Structure formats: structure tokens, C-alpha cells
Amino acid sequence: MESRHHNLKTRQRQERHGYPDNLSLRVHRALSWLDRAEQEADPDSRFIFLWIAFNAAYATEIDDRHGLNERTTFKPLRSND
């Protein structure tokens, strides 16, 4: 049986030419961690590697020049702001 990593990596290779650079890097990192998780027998380690993969996929660059802390950066936008 093929791994999820293998299937997703194949798809990523077919589509990556249309990805922005930062998305391409995030997908590559997430797939690398997914591959590592799929090789792990220990459930706790597998969970940690899957969590890292998830965070790699959704990571964004935080611009330090604006001096925002994490709470301000990730604060939900309100419709009346």
C-alpha cells in the first residue's frame, strides 16, 4: 500500500510549478515531516511529527518590523474594525 506521503508528493511534483515560492516551501516541509511521521512506530512520536507537519503547512512569516507580538498577530479580525 502506498503511503499518504508518496501520493501527496507525487501530486505536489505535478502541481508545484504553479505554487508561489512560500507555499512551495511550506508544502515541501510539511510533506517531509509527514514522511517522517509515517516511518515512526511510536504513537507519541508519530503525533509530534504530524503536529510539526501541520504547523509547517500553515506557517506564515511574521514581520518583526511591525513589532507585533503573537497575541496581536493572531488576533481574529472583527468585521467592524
FIKOLPA-563111 format. One record per residue: y, x, z of N, C-alpha, C, O, CB in turn; residue in three letters; residue number from 1. Coordinates in steps of 0.1 Angstrom, whole numbers, padded with zeros to 4 digits. Atoms other than C-alpha are relative to their C-alpha. Glycine has a CB too. Example, Ala and Ser with C-alpha at 12.3 -4.5 7.8 and 13.67 -1.06 7.14 Angstrom:
! residues 2
+-------+-------+-------+-------+-------+-------+-------+-------+-------+-------+-------+-------+-------+-------+-------+-----+-----+
|   n_Y |   n_X |   n_Z |  ca_Y |  ca_X |  ca_Z |   c_Y |   c_X |   c_Z |   o_Y |   o_X |   o_Z |  cb_Y |  cb_X |  cb_Z | res |   n |
+-------+-------+-------+-------+-------+-------+-------+-------+-------+-------+-------+-------+-------+-------+-------+-----+-----+
| -0012 |  0009 |  0000 | -0045 |  0123 |  0078 |  0012 |  0009 |  0000 |  0012 |  0019 |  0007 |  0000 | -0010 |  0012 | Ala |   1 |
| -0011 | -0009 |  0000 | -0011 |  0137 |  0071 |  0011 | -0008 |  0008 |  0022 | -0003 |  0009 |  0005 |  0004 | -0014 | Ser |   2 |
+-------+-------+-------+-------+-------+-------+-------+-------+-------+-------+-------+-------+-------+-------+-------+-----+-----+
This chain:
! residues 81
+-------+-------+-------+-------+-------+-------+-------+-------+-------+-------+-------+-------+-------+-------+-------+-----+-----+
|   n_Y |   n_X |   n_Z |  ca_Y |  ca_X |  ca_Z |   c_Y |   c_X |   c_Z |   o_Y |   o_X |   o_Z |  cb_Y |  cb_X |  cb_Z | res |   n |
+-------+-------+-------+-------+-------+-------+-------+-------+-------+-------+-------+-------+-------+-------+-------+-----+-----+
| -0012 |  0008 |  0000 |  0000 |  0000 |  0000 |  0013 |  0009 |  0000 |  0013 |  0019 |  0008 |  0000 | -0010 |  0012 | Met |   1 |
| -0012 | -0007 |  0001 |  0034 |  0013 | -0009 |  0009 | -0003 |  0012 |  0010 | -0014 |  0016 |  0008 | -0003 | -0014 | Glu |   2 |
| -0009 |  0002 | -0011 |  0060 |  0018 |  0018 |  0013 | -0007 | -0004 |  0016 | -0007 | -0016 |  0003 |  0013 |  0007 | Ser |   3 |
| -0014 |  0006 |  0003 |  0093 | -0001 |  0020 |  0009 |  0011 | -0004 |  0017 |  0009 | -0014 |  0005 | -0007 |  0013 | Arg |   4 |
| -0009 | -0011 |  0005 |  0110 |  0033 |  0017 | -0002 |  0003 | -0014 |  0007 |  0004 | -0022 | -0003 |  0012 |  0009 | His |   5 |
|  0003 | -0003 |  0014 |  0092 |  0040 | -0016 |  0006 | -0010 | -0009 |  0012 | -0007 | -0019 | -0015 |  0002 | -0002 | His |   6 |
| -0005 |  0011 |  0008 |  0101 |  0006 | -0030 |  0016 |  0000 | -0001 |  0021 | -0001 | -0012 | -0004 | -0013 |  0005 | Asn |   7 |
| -0015 |  0000 |  0000 |  0138 |  0008 | -0019 |  0005 |  0013 | -0007 |  0016 |  0012 | -0013 |  0004 | -0001 |  0014 | Leu |   8 |
| -0004 | -0013 |  0006 |  0141 |  0045 | -0030 | -0001 | -0001 | -0015 |  0008 |  0003 | -0023 | -0008 |  0012 |  0005 | Lys |   9 |
|  0002 |  0003 |  0015 |  0128 |  0035 | -0065 |  0012 | -0008 | -0005 |  0018 | -0005 | -0015 | -0013 | -0006 | -0003 | Thr |  10 |
| -0011 |  0009 |  0004 |  0154 |  0007 | -0067 |  0013 |  0007 |  0001 |  0021 |  0006 | -0008 |  0000 | -0012 |  0009 | Arg |  11 |
| -0013 | -0008 | -0001 |  0182 |  0030 | -0054 |  0002 |  0009 | -0011 |  0013 |  0011 | -0016 |  0000 |  0007 |  0014 | Gln |  12 |
| -0001 | -0009 |  0011 |  0174 |  0055 | -0081 |  0004 | -0007 | -0013 |  0011 | -0001 | -0021 | -0013 |  0008 | -0002 | Arg |  13 |
| -0004 |  0008 |  0013 |  0177 |  0028 | -0108 |  0014 | -0005 |  0000 |  0020 | -0006 | -0010 | -0010 | -0011 | -0001 | Gln |  14 |
| -0013 |  0006 | -0001 |  0210 |  0015 | -0095 |  0011 |  0009 |  0005 |  0023 |  0005 |  0004 | -0001 | -0012 |  0010 | Glu |  15 |
| -0010 | -0008 | -0007 |  0228 |  0044 | -0079 |  0012 |  0004 | -0009 |  0023 |  0007 | -0004 | -0006 |  0012 |  0005 | Arg |  16 |
| -0011 | -0004 |  0009 |  0249 |  0052 | -0110 |  0012 | -0010 |  0002 |  0023 | -0006 | -0001 | -0005 |  0000 | -0014 | His |  17 |
| -0010 |  0010 | -0002 |  0269 |  0020 | -0102 |  0006 |  0000 |  0014 |  0015 | -0008 |  0017 | -0004 | -0013 | -0004 | Gly |  18 |
| -0004 |  0000 | -0014 |  0274 |  0028 | -0065 |  0013 |  0008 |  0002 |  0014 |  0019 | -0004 | -0011 |  0004 |  0009 | Tyr |  19 |
| -0011 | -0009 | -0004 |  0307 |  0041 | -0051 | -0006 |  0012 |  0008 | -0017 |  0010 |  0014 |  0011 | -0008 |  0009 | Pro |  20 |
|  0006 | -0012 | -0007 |  0302 |  0076 | -0035 | -0003 | -0003 |  0014 | -0014 |  0002 |  0019 |  0010 |  0011 | -0001 | Asp |  21 |
|  0003 |  0002 | -0014 |  0304 |  0065 |  0001 | -0012 | -0010 |  0002 | -0020 | -0007 |  0011 |  0012 | -0006 |  0007 | Asn |  22 |
|  0012 |  0009 | -0001 |  0279 |  0037 | -0005 | -0013 |  0007 | -0003 | -0023 |  0006 |  0003 |  0002 | -0012 | -0009 | Leu |  23 |
|  0011 | -0008 |  0004 |  0256 |  0061 | -0023 | -0005 |  0009 |  0012 | -0017 |  0010 |  0014 |  0003 |  0008 | -0012 | Ser |  24 |
|  0003 | -0009 | -0012 |  0257 |  0085 |  0007 | -0007 | -0008 |  0011 | -0017 | -0004 |  0017 |  0012 |  0007 |  0004 | Leu |  25 |
|  0005 |  0008 | -0011 |  0251 |  0057 |  0032 | -0014 | -0005 | -0003 | -0023 | -0005 |  0006 |  0009 | -0012 |  0003 | Arg |  26 |
|  0013 |  0005 |  0004 |  0221 |  0043 |  0013 | -0010 |  0012 |  0000 | -0021 |  0010 |  0005 |  0000 | -0006 | -0014 | Val |  27 |
|  0009 | -0012 |  0000 |  0206 |  0078 |  0009 | -0004 |  0003 |  0014 | -0015 |  0005 |  0017 |  0007 |  0012 | -0007 | His |  28 |
|  0003 | -0004 | -0014 |  0209 |  0085 |  0046 | -0009 | -0011 |  0007 | -0018 | -0008 |  0014 |  0013 |  0001 |  0008 | Arg |  29 |
|  0008 |  0011 | -0006 |  0196 |  0050 |  0056 | -0015 |  0001 | -0005 | -0024 | -0001 |  0003 |  0006 | -0013 | -0003 | Ala |  30 |
|  0013 | -0001 |  0005 |  0166 |  0055 |  0033 | -0008 |  0012 |  0006 | -0020 |  0011 |  0008 |  0000 |  0000 | -0015 | Leu |  31 |
|  0006 | -0011 | -0006 |  0159 |  0089 |  0047 | -0005 | -0003 |  0014 | -0016 |  0001 |  0018 |  0010 |  0012 |  0001 | Ser |  32 |
|  0004 |  0004 | -0014 |  0158 |  0075 |  0083 | -0011 | -0010 | -0001 | -0020 | -0010 |  0008 |  0012 | -0005 |  0008 | Trp |  33 |
|  0011 |  0010 |  0001 |  0136 |  0046 |  0071 | -0013 |  0007 | -0003 | -0023 |  0004 |  0002 |  0003 | -0010 | -0011 | Leu |  34 |
|  0012 | -0008 |  0003 |  0112 |  0071 |  0056 | -0006 |  0007 |  0013 | -0018 |  0006 |  0015 |  0003 |  0011 | -0010 | Asp |  35 |
|  0004 | -0007 | -0012 |  0111 |  0090 |  0089 | -0006 | -0010 |  0010 | -0016 | -0007 |  0016 |  0012 |  0007 |  0007 | Arg |  36 |
|  0005 |  0011 | -0009 |  0105 |  0057 |  0109 | -0014 | -0004 | -0005 | -0022 | -0006 |  0004 |  0010 | -0012 |  0000 | Ala |  37 |
|  0013 |  0005 |  0005 |  0076 |  0047 |  0086 | -0011 |  0011 |  0003 | -0023 |  0007 |  0002 |  0001 | -0003 | -0015 | Glu |  38 |
|  0010 | -0011 | -0003 |  0059 |  0081 |  0094 | -0004 |  0000 |  0014 | -0013 |  0007 |  0018 |  0005 |  0013 | -0005 | Gln |  39 |
|  0002 | -0001 | -0014 |  0061 |  0075 |  0131 | -0010 | -0009 |  0006 | -0010 | -0021 |  0002 |  0014 | -0002 |  0007 | Glu |  40 |
|  0010 |  0008 | -0006 |  0032 |  0062 |  0151 |  0005 | -0006 |  0014 |  0001 | -0017 |  0017 | -0013 |  0008 |  0003 | Ala |  41 |
| -0005 |  0004 | -0013 |  0050 |  0059 |  0185 |  0010 | -0012 | -0003 |  0020 | -0009 | -0010 |  0007 |  0012 |  0007 | Asp |  42 |
| -0009 |  0012 |  0002 |  0067 |  0024 |  0186 |  0015 |  0003 |  0005 |  0024 | -0002 | -0002 | -0005 | -0012 |  0006 | Pro |  43 |
| -0014 | -0002 | -0005 |  0097 |  0036 |  0207 |  0007 |  0009 | -0010 |  0019 |  0007 | -0013 | -0001 |  0007 |  0014 | Asp |  44 |
| -0006 | -0009 |  0009 |  0104 |  0065 |  0183 |  0003 | -0007 | -0013 |  0014 | -0005 | -0019 | -0008 |  0012 | -0003 | Ser |  45 |
| -0002 |  0008 |  0012 |  0100 |  0042 |  0153 |  0012 | -0009 |  0001 |  0020 | -0010 | -0008 | -0013 | -0009 | -0003 | Arg |  46 |
| -0012 |  0008 | -0002 |  0125 |  0018 |  0168 |  0013 |  0008 | -0001 |  0023 |  0004 | -0007 | -0001 | -0007 |  0014 | Phe |  47 |
| -0012 | -0009 |  0000 |  0150 |  0046 |  0174 |  0004 |  0004 | -0015 |  0015 |  0003 | -0019 | -0002 |  0012 |  0008 | Ile |  48 |
| -0003 | -0004 |  0014 |  0147 |  0058 |  0138 |  0004 | -0011 | -0009 |  0013 | -0010 | -0018 | -0013 |  0007 | -0006 | Phe |  49 |
| -0004 |  0012 |  0008 |  0150 |  0023 |  0124 |  0015 | -0003 |  0004 |  0022 | -0008 | -0004 | -0009 | -0012 |  0003 | Leu |  50 |
| -0014 |  0002 | -0005 |  0182 |  0019 |  0146 |  0009 |  0009 | -0007 |  0020 |  0006 | -0011 |  0000 |  0001 |  0015 | Trp |  51 |
| -0009 | -0010 |  0007 |  0196 |  0051 |  0131 |  0001 | -0004 | -0014 |  0012 | -0003 | -0020 | -0006 |  0014 |  0002 | Ile |  52 |
| -0001 |  0004 |  0014 |  0188 |  0039 |  0096 |  0009 | -0012 | -0002 |  0017 | -0012 | -0011 | -0014 | -0004 | -0005 | Ala |  53 |
| -0009 |  0011 |  0000 |  0205 |  0006 |  0103 |  0015 |  0005 |  0001 |  0024 |  0000 | -0006 | -0003 | -0010 |  0011 | Phe |  54 |
| -0013 | -0005 | -0002 |  0236 |  0024 |  0116 |  0005 |  0009 | -0012 |  0017 |  0008 | -0015 |  0001 |  0008 |  0013 | Asn |  55 |
| -0004 | -0008 |  0011 |  0236 |  0048 |  0087 |  0004 | -0009 | -0012 |  0013 | -0006 | -0019 | -0012 |  0009 | -0005 | Ala |  56 |
| -0003 |  0009 |  0011 |  0236 |  0019 |  0063 |  0014 | -0007 |  0001 |  0021 | -0010 | -0008 | -0011 | -0011 | -0001 | Ala |  57 |
| -0013 |  0007 | -0002 |  0266 |  0002 |  0079 |  0011 |  0008 |  0005 |  0021 |  0003 |  0009 | -0003 | -0011 |  0010 | Tyr |  58 |
| -0011 | -0009 | -0005 |  0286 |  0032 |  0090 |  0012 |  0000 | -0010 |  0011 | -0002 | -0022 | -0005 |  0015 |  0000 | Ala |  59 |
| -0013 | -0001 |  0008 |  0322 |  0034 |  0079 |  0008 |  0012 |  0006 |  0006 |  0016 |  0018 |  0008 | -0013 |  0000 | Thr |  60 |
| -0009 | -0010 | -0004 |  0347 |  0062 |  0081 |  0011 | -0006 |  0008 |  0018 | -0015 |  0004 |  0005 |  0009 | -0011 | Glu |  61 |
| -0011 |  0005 | -0009 |  0371 |  0057 |  0110 |  0012 |  0010 | -0002 |  0010 |  0022 |  0000 | -0004 | -0001 |  0015 | Ile |  62 |
| -0011 | -0008 |  0003 |  0405 |  0071 |  0101 |  0008 |  0004 |  0013 |  0014 | -0005 |  0018 |  0010 | -0007 | -0010 | Asp |  63 |
| -0006 | -0005 | -0012 |  0417 |  0092 |  0130 |  0015 |  0000 |  0000 |  0022 |  0001 |  0010 | -0005 |  0013 |  0004 | Asp |  64 |
| -0014 | -0001 |  0001 |  0452 |  0094 |  0117 |  0007 | -0012 |  0005 |  0019 | -0011 |  0009 |  0004 |  0002 | -0015 | Arg |  65 |
| -0006 |  0012 | -0005 |  0459 |  0058 |  0128 | -0001 | -0001 |  0015 |  0006 | -0009 |  0021 | -0006 | -0012 | -0006 | His |  66 |
|  0001 |  0000 | -0015 |  0450 |  0066 |  0164 | -0007 | -0012 |  0006 | -0004 | -0015 |  0017 |  0014 |  0002 |  0005 | Gly |  67 |
|  0007 |  0012 | -0005 |  0428 |  0036 |  0168 | -0012 |  0004 |  0008 | -0019 |  0013 |  0005 | -0004 | -0010 | -0011 | Leu |  68 |
|  0012 | -0002 | -0008 |  0402 |  0035 |  0195 | -0011 | -0009 | -0006 | -0008 | -0018 | -0014 |  0002 | -0002 |  0015 | Asn |  69 |
|  0011 |  0008 |  0005 |  0368 |  0019 |  0189 |  0002 | -0015 |  0002 | -0001 | -0023 | -0007 | -0013 |  0004 |  0007 | Glu |  70 |
| -0002 |  0014 | -0003 |  0378 | -0014 |  0205 |  0010 | -0006 | -0010 |  0007 | -0017 | -0015 |  0005 | -0002 |  0014 | Arg |  71 |
| -0010 |  0004 |  0009 |  0408 | -0017 |  0183 | -0006 |  0000 | -0015 | -0003 | -0010 | -0022 |  0013 |  0008 |  0000 | Thr |  72 |
|  0006 | -0001 |  0013 |  0389 | -0006 |  0152 | -0009 | -0011 | -0003 | -0009 | -0016 | -0015 | -0007 |  0014 | -0002 | Thr |  73 |
|  0010 |  0009 |  0002 |  0361 | -0030 |  0156 |  0003 | -0014 |  0005 | -0005 | -0023 |  0005 | -0013 |  0004 |  0006 | Phe |  74 |
| -0005 |  0013 | -0005 |  0381 | -0059 |  0170 |  0000 | -0010 | -0012 |  0005 | -0007 | -0023 |  0014 |  0000 |  0006 | Lys |  75 |
|  0001 |  0010 |  0011 |  0374 | -0091 |  0149 |  0014 | -0004 | -0004 |  0023 | -0006 |  0005 | -0008 | -0012 |  0004 | Pro |  76 |
| -0013 |  0005 |  0005 |  0403 | -0102 |  0127 |  0001 | -0015 |  0003 | -0009 | -0023 |  0002 |  0002 |  0003 | -0015 | Leu |  77 |
| -0002 |  0015 | -0002 |  0418 | -0136 |  0136 |  0007 | -0005 | -0012 |  0015 |  0002 | -0018 |  0008 | -0002 |  0013 | Arg |  78 |
| -0006 |  0006 |  0012 |  0429 | -0160 |  0109 |  0015 | -0001 |  0001 |  0022 | -0002 | -0009 | -0007 | -0013 | -0002 | Ser |  79 |
| -0014 |  0002 | -0001 |  0463 | -0164 |  0124 |  0008 |  0012 |  0002 |  0020 |  0012 |  0005 |  0003 | -0010 |  0012 | Asn |  80 |
| -0007 | -0013 | -0001 |  0472 | -0127 |  0126 |  0008 |  0003 | -0012 |  0014 |  0014 | -0013 | -0010 |  0011 |  0003 | Asp |  81 |
+-------+-------+-------+-------+-------+-------+-------+-------+-------+-------+-------+-------+-------+-------+-------+-----+-----+
